[in-house]
Amino acid sequence: MVGKRITQLRKQYSLTQKELADRLNLTPKAISFYELGQREPSIDLLKKLSTIFDVSLDYLIGNNSSDKSTVSNDLSHVYKEGLDALQRANNLLNETAKNNLVKIMNAFIDSFPQ
């Protein structure tokens, strides 16, 4: 279950195995082993993955199907491109840039008549 979740989240965040490996100071082969279930990640690695993907440890190990980072299927289908862009922004932007992006999005939404 952990391997499938890592694969799912890595793809959701548009990361290659190498990019994820670089963030974790691992090799892409190690990521492959985890994703294929050939190795089990340590608790320290699970904590790092939890932080990178903004999910709970329970979600990573498959104890629950819902999590604060999951988006309902309805939203993910309707706003797929926007959600993909936000996931890329989450991976690439620092906190100041993320806050600025939220302000821009709110201003854009507020500009429409209610």
CNS distance restraints for C-alpha pairs under 8 A (distance, minus, plus):
assign (resid   1 and name CA) (resid   5 and name CA) 6.28 0.50 0.50
assign (resid   1 and name CA) (resid  37 and name CA) 8.00 0.50 0.50
assign (resid   1 and name CA) (resid  60 and name CA) 8.00 0.50 0.50
assign (resid   1 and name CA) (resid  61 and name CA) 6.28 0.50 0.50
assign (resid   1 and name CA) (resid  62 and name CA) 5.94 0.50 0.50
assign (resid   2 and name CA) (resid   6 and name CA) 6.16 0.50 0.50
assign (resid   2 and name CA) (resid  34 and name CA) 7.73 0.50 0.50
assign (resid   2 and name CA) (resid  35 and name CA) 7.43 0.50 0.50
assign (resid   2 and name CA) (resid  37 and name CA) 7.52 0.50 0.50
assign (resid   2 and name CA) (resid  40 and name CA) 7.89 0.50 0.50
assign (resid   2 and name CA) (resid  60 and name CA) 5.75 0.50 0.50
assign (resid   2 and name CA) (resid  61 and name CA) 4.92 0.50 0.50
assign (resid   2 and name CA) (resid  62 and name CA) 6.66 0.50 0.50
assign (resid   3 and name CA) (resid   7 and name CA) 6.21 0.50 0.50
assign (resid   3 and name CA) (resid  34 and name CA) 5.31 0.50 0.50
assign (resid   3 and name CA) (resid  35 and name CA) 3.78 0.50 0.50
assign (resid   3 and name CA) (resid  36 and name CA) 5.82 0.50 0.50
assign (resid   3 and name CA) (resid  37 and name CA) 5.33 0.50 0.50
assign (resid   4 and name CA) (resid   8 and name CA) 6.03 0.50 0.50
assign (resid   4 and name CA) (resid  35 and name CA) 5.99 0.50 0.50
assign (resid   4 and name CA) (resid  36 and name CA) 7.60 0.50 0.50
assign (resid   5 and name CA) (resid   9 and name CA) 5.99 0.50 0.50
assign (resid   5 and name CA) (resid  35 and name CA) 7.98 0.50 0.50
assign (resid   5 and name CA) (resid  60 and name CA) 5.92 0.50 0.50
assign (resid   5 and name CA) (resid  61 and name CA) 7.61 0.50 0.50
assign (resid   5 and name CA) (resid  62 and name CA) 7.65 0.50 0.50
assign (resid   6 and name CA) (resid  10 and name CA) 5.91 0.50 0.50
assign (resid   6 and name CA) (resid  34 and name CA) 7.78 0.50 0.50
assign (resid   6 and name CA) (resid  35 and name CA) 6.12 0.50 0.50
assign (resid   6 and name CA) (resid  60 and name CA) 7.26 0.50 0.50
assign (resid   7 and name CA) (resid  11 and name CA) 6.15 0.50 0.50
assign (resid   7 and name CA) (resid  35 and name CA) 5.73 0.50 0.50
assign (resid   8 and name CA) (resid  12 and name CA) 6.02 0.50 0.50
assign (resid   9 and name CA) (resid  13 and name CA) 6.09 0.50 0.50
assign (resid   9 and name CA) (resid  53 and name CA) 6.78 0.50 0.50
assign (resid  10 and name CA) (resid  14 and name CA) 6.22 0.50 0.50
assign (resid  10 and name CA) (resid  15 and name CA) 5.26 0.50 0.50
assign (resid  10 and name CA) (resid  16 and name CA) 7.06 0.50 0.50
assign (resid  10 and name CA) (resid  17 and name CA) 7.62 0.50 0.50
assign (resid  10 and name CA) (resid  20 and name CA) 7.30 0.50 0.50
assign (resid  11 and name CA) (resid  15 and name CA) 5.83 0.50 0.50
assign (resid  11 and name CA) (resid  16 and name CA) 7.41 0.50 0.50
assign (resid  12 and name CA) (resid  84 and name CA) 7.64 0.50 0.50
assign (resid  12 and name CA) (resid  87 and name CA) 7.60 0.50 0.50
assign (resid  13 and name CA) (resid  53 and name CA) 7.77 0.50 0.50
assign (resid  13 and name CA) (resid  84 and name CA) 7.44 0.50 0.50
assign (resid  13 and name CA) (resid  87 and name CA) 5.47 0.50 0.50
assign (resid  13 and name CA) (resid  88 and name CA) 6.38 0.50 0.50
assign (resid  13 and name CA) (resid  91 and name CA) 7.49 0.50 0.50
assign (resid  14 and name CA) (resid  84 and name CA) 7.84 0.50 0.50
assign (resid  14 and name CA) (resid  87 and name CA) 7.70 0.50 0.50
assign (resid  14 and name CA) (resid  88 and name CA) 6.90 0.50 0.50
assign (resid  15 and name CA) (resid  19 and name CA) 5.79 0.50 0.50
assign (resid  15 and name CA) (resid  20 and name CA) 6.23 0.50 0.50
assign (resid  16 and name CA) (resid  20 and name CA) 6.30 0.50 0.50
assign (resid  17 and name CA) (resid  21 and name CA) 5.94 0.50 0.50
assign (resid  17 and name CA) (resid  28 and name CA) 5.27 0.50 0.50
assign (resid  17 and name CA) (resid  31 and name CA) 6.14 0.50 0.50
assign (resid  17 and name CA) (resid  32 and name CA) 7.13 0.50 0.50
assign (resid  18 and name CA) (resid  22 and name CA) 6.02 0.50 0.50
assign (resid  18 and name CA) (resid  27 and name CA) 7.01 0.50 0.50
assign (resid  18 and name CA) (resid  28 and name CA) 4.79 0.50 0.50
assign (resid  19 and name CA) (resid  23 and name CA) 6.44 0.50 0.50
assign (resid  20 and name CA) (resid  24 and name CA) 6.39 0.50 0.50
assign (resid  20 and name CA) (resid  28 and name CA) 7.75 0.50 0.50
assign (resid  20 and name CA) (resid  31 and name CA) 7.66 0.50 0.50
assign (resid  21 and name CA) (resid  25 and name CA) 5.83 0.50 0.50
assign (resid  21 and name CA) (resid  26 and name CA) 4.66 0.50 0.50
assign (resid  21 and name CA) (resid  27 and name CA) 5.34 0.50 0.50
assign (resid  21 and name CA) (resid  28 and name CA) 5.31 0.50 0.50
assign (resid  21 and name CA) (resid  30 and name CA) 7.65 0.50 0.50
assign (resid  21 and name CA) (resid  31 and name CA) 6.31 0.50 0.50
assign (resid  22 and name CA) (resid  26 and name CA) 6.13 0.50 0.50
assign (resid  22 and name CA) (resid  27 and name CA) 7.23 0.50 0.50
assign (resid  24 and name CA) (resid  45 and name CA) 7.85 0.50 0.50
assign (resid  24 and name CA) (resid  48 and name CA) 7.42 0.50 0.50
assign (resid  26 and name CA) (resid  30 and name CA) 6.41 0.50 0.50
assign (resid  26 and name CA) (resid  31 and name CA) 7.45 0.50 0.50
assign (resid  27 and name CA) (resid  31 and name CA) 6.76 0.50 0.50
assign (resid  28 and name CA) (resid  32 and name CA) 6.26 0.50 0.50
assign (resid  29 and name CA) (resid  33 and name CA) 6.23 0.50 0.50
assign (resid  30 and name CA) (resid  34 and name CA) 6.35 0.50 0.50
assign (resid  31 and name CA) (resid  35 and name CA) 6.10 0.50 0.50
assign (resid  32 and name CA) (resid  36 and name CA) 6.03 0.50 0.50
assign (resid  33 and name CA) (resid  37 and name CA) 6.08 0.50 0.50
assign (resid  33 and name CA) (resid  38 and name CA) 4.93 0.50 0.50
assign (resid  33 and name CA) (resid  39 and name CA) 5.50 0.50 0.50
assign (resid  34 and name CA) (resid  38 and name CA) 6.02 0.50 0.50
assign (resid  34 and name CA) (resid  39 and name CA) 5.09 0.50 0.50
assign (resid  34 and name CA) (resid  40 and name CA) 6.02 0.50 0.50
assign (resid  34 and name CA) (resid  41 and name CA) 6.55 0.50 0.50
assign (resid  41 and name CA) (resid  45 and name CA) 5.82 0.50 0.50
assign (resid  41 and name CA) (resid  46 and name CA) 6.27 0.50 0.50
assign (resid  42 and name CA) (resid  46 and name CA) 6.21 0.50 0.50
assign (resid  43 and name CA) (resid  47 and name CA) 6.14 0.50 0.50
assign (resid  44 and name CA) (resid  48 and name CA) 6.39 0.50 0.50
assign (resid  45 and name CA) (resid  49 and name CA) 6.18 0.50 0.50
assign (resid  46 and name CA) (resid  50 and name CA) 5.98 0.50 0.50
assign (resid  46 and name CA) (resid  57 and name CA) 6.78 0.50 0.50
assign (resid  46 and name CA) (resid  60 and name CA) 7.48 0.50 0.50
assign (resid  47 and name CA) (resid  51 and name CA) 6.31 0.50 0.50
assign (resid  47 and name CA) (resid  57 and name CA) 6.86 0.50 0.50
assign (resid  48 and name CA) (resid  52 and name CA) 6.20 0.50 0.50
assign (resid  49 and name CA) (resid  53 and name CA) 6.00 0.50 0.50
assign (resid  49 and name CA) (resid  54 and name CA) 7.99 0.50 0.50
assign (resid  50 and name CA) (resid  54 and name CA) 5.48 0.50 0.50
assign (resid  50 and name CA) (resid  55 and name CA) 4.98 0.50 0.50
assign (resid  50 and name CA) (resid  56 and name CA) 5.76 0.50 0.50
assign (resid  50 and name CA) (resid  57 and name CA) 6.01 0.50 0.50
assign (resid  50 and name CA) (resid  60 and name CA) 7.14 0.50 0.50
assign (resid  51 and name CA) (resid  55 and name CA) 6.84 0.50 0.50
assign (resid  53 and name CA) (resid  69 and name CA) 7.91 0.50 0.50
assign (resid  54 and name CA) (resid  68 and name CA) 7.90 0.50 0.50
assign (resid  54 and name CA) (resid  69 and name CA) 6.25 0.50 0.50
assign (resid  55 and name CA) (resid  59 and name CA) 6.38 0.50 0.50
assign (resid  55 and name CA) (resid  60 and name CA) 7.07 0.50 0.50
assign (resid  55 and name CA) (resid  67 and name CA) 6.46 0.50 0.50
assign (resid  55 and name CA) (resid  68 and name CA) 6.67 0.50 0.50
assign (resid  55 and name CA) (resid  69 and name CA) 5.89 0.50 0.50
assign (resid  56 and name CA) (resid  60 and name CA) 6.48 0.50 0.50
assign (resid  56 and name CA) (resid  67 and name CA) 6.97 0.50 0.50
assign (resid  57 and name CA) (resid  61 and name CA) 6.29 0.50 0.50
assign (resid  58 and name CA) (resid  62 and name CA) 6.06 0.50 0.50
assign (resid  58 and name CA) (resid  63 and name CA) 4.97 0.50 0.50
assign (resid  58 and name CA) (resid  64 and name CA) 6.31 0.50 0.50
assign (resid  59 and name CA) (resid  63 and name CA) 5.80 0.50 0.50
assign (resid  59 and name CA) (resid  64 and name CA) 5.46 0.50 0.50
assign (resid  59 and name CA) (resid  65 and name CA) 6.51 0.50 0.50
assign (resid  59 and name CA) (resid  66 and name CA) 7.23 0.50 0.50
assign (resid  59 and name CA) (resid  67 and name CA) 6.47 0.50 0.50
assign (resid  66 and name CA) (resid  70 and name CA) 6.54 0.50 0.50
assign (resid  71 and name CA) (resid  75 and name CA) 6.54 0.50 0.50
assign (resid  71 and name CA) (resid  76 and name CA) 6.29 0.50 0.50
assign (resid  72 and name CA) (resid  76 and name CA) 6.30 0.50 0.50
assign (resid  73 and name CA) (resid  77 and name CA) 6.14 0.50 0.50
assign (resid  74 and name CA) (resid  78 and name CA) 6.30 0.50 0.50
assign (resid  75 and name CA) (resid  79 and name CA) 5.71 0.50 0.50
assign (resid  75 and name CA) (resid  80 and name CA) 7.53 0.50 0.50
assign (resid  76 and name CA) (resid  80 and name CA) 5.03 0.50 0.50
assign (resid  76 and name CA) (resid  83 and name CA) 6.91 0.50 0.50
assign (resid  79 and name CA) (resid  83 and name CA) 5.96 0.50 0.50
assign (resid  80 and name CA) (resid  84 and name CA) 6.04 0.50 0.50
assign (resid  81 and name CA) (resid  85 and name CA) 6.17 0.50 0.50
assign (resid  82 and name CA) (resid  86 and name CA) 6.20 0.50 0.50
assign (resid  83 and name CA) (resid  87 and name CA) 6.13 0.50 0.50
assign (resid  84 and name CA) (resid  88 and name CA) 6.29 0.50 0.50
assign (resid  85 and name CA) (resid  89 and name CA) 6.11 0.50 0.50
assign (resid  86 and name CA) (resid  90 and name CA) 6.03 0.50 0.50
assign (resid  87 and name CA) (resid  91 and name CA) 6.42 0.50 0.50
assign (resid  88 and name CA) (resid  92 and name CA) 6.17 0.50 0.50
assign (resid  89 and name CA) (resid  93 and name CA) 5.44 0.50 0.50
assign (resid  89 and name CA) (resid  98 and name CA) 7.37 0.50 0.50
assign (resid  90 and name CA) (resid  98 and name CA) 7.21 0.50 0.50
assign (resid  93 and name CA) (resid  97 and name CA) 5.67 0.50 0.50
assign (resid  93 and name CA) (resid  98 and name CA) 5.99 0.50 0.50
assign (resid  94 and name CA) (resid  98 and name CA) 6.21 0.50 0.50
assign (resid  95 and name CA) (resid  99 and name CA) 6.16 0.50 0.50
assign (resid  96 and name CA) (resid 100 and name CA) 6.23 0.50 0.50
assign (resid  97 and name CA) (resid 101 and name CA) 6.13 0.50 0.50
assign (resid  98 and name CA) (resid 102 and name CA) 6.33 0.50 0.50
assign (resid  99 and name CA) (resid 103 and name CA) 6.35 0.50 0.50
assign (resid 100 and name CA) (resid 104 and name CA) 6.23 0.50 0.50
assign (resid 101 and name CA) (resid 105 and name CA) 6.15 0.50 0.50
assign (resid 102 and name CA) (resid 106 and name CA) 6.09 0.50 0.50
assign (resid 103 and name CA) (resid 107 and name CA) 6.10 0.50 0.50
assign (resid 104 and name CA) (resid 108 and name CA) 6.10 0.50 0.50
assign (resid 105 and name CA) (resid 109 and name CA) 6.18 0.50 0.50
assign (resid 106 and name CA) (resid 110 and name CA) 5.98 0.50 0.50
assign (resid 107 and name CA) (resid 111 and name CA) 6.16 0.50 0.50
assign (resid 108 and name CA) (resid 112 and name CA) 7.34 0.50 0.50
